[in-house]
Amino acid sequence: MSEWTMVVIFVFMSVILPFILFYLQSMPPKPGQLAFIVYQRNKCESPIERRLFNALTFRGYSVRTRVRCGPYWIDLTLPAYRIAIECEGIAYHSLPKQEKHNNTKNNYLRRNGWSVLRFTGSDINGDMSNVIRRVEGKIKERSI
């Protein structure tokens, strides 16, 4: 092998190949795959988000987490129905300033085609069956 060939192989193995492998590993899996569900679940930012994610996924819904819409991030979405779900911890989200932010965010999401549901940690931890009923009611409403 020529010296030039050895240099090309060295550059490929030490620079280009690691970059390609890193890129491929950082790509999210495709929807429907178990790895996709795990990937989405790992993006949940709080225990209440994970709990609701698990409940919806267990019922067969395709749930996406941390979805961007303009300047906002949505906690959980059911993209097939354009339903945005916000999970609110009582300590942070009950402040008047946060309520104003939530109203502004709700209006923005609705203008962009999302139907918004908000649940507190108490709702999710205390009455999951009612939370699921409300989500499924919204699904029926959006499916008509």
Residue, then its C-alpha position, 0 to 999 in steps of 0.5 A: m500500500s502506498e503512503w497516501t493510501m495509509v493516510v486516507i485510511f488513518v483519517f477515515m478510521s480516526v476522524i470520519l468513522p467516529f463522527i458517523l457512528f456518533y451521528l447514527q447513535s444520536m438519531p432517535p429511533k423510528p415511531g413504533q419501535l420499543a427503542f422509540i418509546v424508551y427514547q420518548r420516555n427518557k425525555c420526560e422531565s418529571p415523575i408526573e410526566r413519566r407516570l402519565f406517559n406510561a399510562l397513555t403508552f400502556r393504552g396503546y397511544s403514540v406519545r411524544t415528549r418535549v415537542r417544540c411549538g414556536p417558542y414553547w415546549i409541550d410536555l406530552t403530545l398525542p400527535a395523531y390527535r394534535i393534543a398537547i398535555e401539560c403536567e403541572g407541579i403545584a409549587y411552580h405552576s400555581l404562581p400568578k406569573q406562571e398562570k399568565h404564562n400558561n394562558t399565553k402558551n395555551n392561546y399560542l398552541r390553540r392558534n397553531g392547531w393544538s388542543v390543550l389539556r393541563f393536569t396537576g401532579s395531584d390529578i395524575n398521582g391521585d386520580m389517573s382514571n379521571v385523567i385518562r377519561r379526560v384525555e380519551g374524551k378529547i380524543k373522541e372530540r378531535s376524531i369527529 
